[in-house]
Amino acid sequence: METQPQQPGAQFLTLEESAKVDAALLSSPEKFLARLTASSHKLLIHIANSYGITVEELSTQQIIAWFEKDGKIRREQGIEAAYLKW
């Protein structure tokens, strides 16, 4: 399966989304969890799309396999070739 180029900011929250979390009546730990959950949701959508399925159809094994594949791309082709840039 061909890797699609990543759009800037696709992995994480946009400035607008981050501002909405900041404005929410949440404690600092709750804001952190809200950011993590929203970012994870975006990543799950990307992973599901790469398999041609819905997020609800994703299995834990498919998520693990996707991370293994992305990690292998990062190790073999460099960070810019991988979806996750870390």
CYANA upper distance limits for C-alpha pairs under 8 A (distance plus 0.5 A):
  1 MET  CA     50 SER  CA      8.34
  5 PRO  CA     83 TYR  CA      8.31
  6 GLN  CA     10 ALA  CA      7.12
  6 GLN  CA     83 TYR  CA      6.91
  9 GLY  CA     13 LEU  CA      7.31
  9 GLY  CA     14 THR  CA      6.93
 10 ALA  CA     42 LYS  CA      8.01
 11 GLN  CA     39 SER  CA      6.96
 11 GLN  CA     42 LYS  CA      7.20
 11 GLN  CA     43 LEU  CA      6.83
 11 GLN  CA     84 LEU  CA      7.67
 12 PHE  CA     39 SER  CA      5.59
 12 PHE  CA     42 LYS  CA      8.14
 13 LEU  CA     17 GLU  CA      6.14
 13 LEU  CA     18 SER  CA      6.40
 13 LEU  CA     35 ARG  CA      7.74
 13 LEU  CA     38 ALA  CA      7.79
 13 LEU  CA     39 SER  CA      6.54
 14 THR  CA     18 SER  CA      6.63
 15 LEU  CA     19 ALA  CA      6.57
 16 GLU  CA     20 LYS  CA      6.79
 17 GLU  CA     21 VAL  CA      6.95
 18 SER  CA     22 ASP  CA      6.71
 18 SER  CA     35 ARG  CA      7.79
 19 ALA  CA     23 ALA  CA      6.59
 20 LYS  CA     24 ALA  CA      6.76
 21 VAL  CA     31 LYS  CA      6.65
 21 VAL  CA     34 ALA  CA      7.55
 21 VAL  CA     35 ARG  CA      7.57
 22 ASP  CA     31 LYS  CA      7.54
 24 ALA  CA     31 LYS  CA      8.40
 26 LEU  CA     30 GLU  CA      6.07
 26 LEU  CA     31 LYS  CA      6.36
 27 SER  CA     31 LYS  CA      6.67
 28 SER  CA     32 PHE  CA      6.73
 29 PRO  CA     33 LEU  CA      6.76
 30 GLU  CA     34 ALA  CA      6.54
 31 LYS  CA     35 ARG  CA      6.66
 32 PHE  CA     36 LEU  CA      6.66
 33 LEU  CA     37 THR  CA      6.45
 34 ALA  CA     38 ALA  CA      6.59
 35 ARG  CA     39 SER  CA      6.55
 36 LEU  CA     40 SER  CA      6.46
 37 THR  CA     41 HIS  CA      6.57
 38 ALA  CA     42 LYS  CA      7.01
 39 SER  CA     43 LEU  CA      6.87
 40 SER  CA     44 LEU  CA      6.54
 41 HIS  CA     45 ILE  CA      6.76
 42 LYS  CA     46 HIS  CA      6.88
 43 LEU  CA     47 ILE  CA      6.67
 44 LEU  CA     48 ALA  CA      6.51
 44 LEU  CA     55 VAL  CA      6.76
 45 ILE  CA     49 ASN  CA      6.57
 45 ILE  CA     54 THR  CA      8.00
 45 ILE  CA     55 VAL  CA      6.37
 46 HIS  CA     50 SER  CA      6.74
 47 ILE  CA     51 TYR  CA      7.16
 47 ILE  CA     55 VAL  CA      8.48
 47 ILE  CA     63 ILE  CA      7.57
 47 ILE  CA     66 TRP  CA      7.39
 48 ALA  CA     52 GLY  CA      6.63
 48 ALA  CA     53 ILE  CA      5.70
 48 ALA  CA     54 THR  CA      6.01
 48 ALA  CA     55 VAL  CA      5.77
 48 ALA  CA     57 GLU  CA      8.32
 48 ALA  CA     58 LEU  CA      6.75
 49 ASN  CA     53 ILE  CA      6.42
 49 ASN  CA     54 THR  CA      7.53
 53 ILE  CA     57 GLU  CA      6.74
 53 ILE  CA     58 LEU  CA      7.68
 54 THR  CA     58 LEU  CA      7.27
 58 LEU  CA     62 GLN  CA      6.83
 58 LEU  CA     63 ILE  CA      7.58
 59 SER  CA     63 ILE  CA      6.96
 60 THR  CA     64 ILE  CA      6.73
 61 GLN  CA     65 ALA  CA      6.54
 62 GLN  CA     66 TRP  CA      6.57
 63 ILE  CA     67 PHE  CA      6.86
 64 ILE  CA     68 GLU  CA      6.70
 65 ALA  CA     69 LYS  CA      6.64
 66 TRP  CA     70 ASP  CA      6.63
 67 PHE  CA     71 GLY  CA      6.47
 68 GLU  CA     72 LYS  CA      6.63
 69 LYS  CA     73 ILE  CA      6.75
 70 ASP  CA     74 ARG  CA      6.73
 70 ASP  CA     82 ALA  CA      6.09
 70 ASP  CA     83 TYR  CA      6.99
 70 ASP  CA     84 LEU  CA      7.75
 71 GLY  CA     75 ARG  CA      6.70
 71 GLY  CA     82 ALA  CA      7.77
 72 LYS  CA     76 GLU  CA      6.48
 73 ILE  CA     77 GLN  CA      5.91
 73 ILE  CA     78 GLY  CA      7.35
 73 ILE  CA     79 ILE  CA      8.34
 73 ILE  CA     81 ALA  CA      7.02
 73 ILE  CA     82 ALA  CA      6.03
 74 ARG  CA     78 GLY  CA      5.09
 74 ARG  CA     79 ILE  CA      5.26
 74 ARG  CA     80 GLU  CA      7.97
 74 ARG  CA     81 ALA  CA      6.87
 74 ARG  CA     82 ALA  CA      5.50
 75 ARG  CA     79 ILE  CA      7.95
 77 GLN  CA     81 ALA  CA      6.43
 77 GLN  CA     82 ALA  CA      8.24
 78 GLY  CA     82 ALA  CA      7.48
 79 ILE  CA     84 LEU  CA      8.24
 79 ILE  CA     85 LYS  CA      6.35
 79 ILE  CA     86 TRP  CA      7.66
 80 GLU  CA     85 LYS  CA      7.37
